[in-house]
């Protein structure tokens, strides 16, 4: 009675059992958000894991700037089998220069954050009351009614 035509054992399938995607919001006044994530889970039968590589070389928790960040875990098993499991960290924030700000309570003037005041305007990085000043050339505040001629 023929049971098997070959002596090759069945190939064990190696896969990621979990993927992580998390979104974080940068707090006003900060330039980064601290993210936490679990190490991905994998399945590779009875194979022995030889190494784990993480690119970029970061560990949870870690502070990330605004943007999408993919952390790639590569689990290498005996026989040269690799299982690659990504972790996606999405960091959002309304930015003013390098820092996040609350657009409901603050205004951004050329990278400088100011507490919102009704009727106030930006003149370069300065924040002013147009009833008292006039902005000239998008950078100079003058108290007179007309801008100087250069």
Beta strands, then each sheet from edge to edge (+ up, - down):
strand 1: 15-16
strand 2: 20-25
strand 3: 33-35
strand 4: 42-43
strand 5: 49-55
strand 6: 62-64
strand 7: 67-77
strand 8: 81-92
strand 9: 95-96
strand 10: 99-100
strand 11: 106-109
strand 12: 112-115
strand 13: 120-123
strand 14: 126-129
strand 15: 134-136
strand 16: 140-142
sheet 1: 1+ 4-
sheet 2: 2+ 8+ 7- 5+
sheet 3: 3+ 6-
sheet 4: 9+ 10-
sheet 5: 11+ 12-
sheet 6: 13+ 14-
sheet 7: 15+ 16-
end
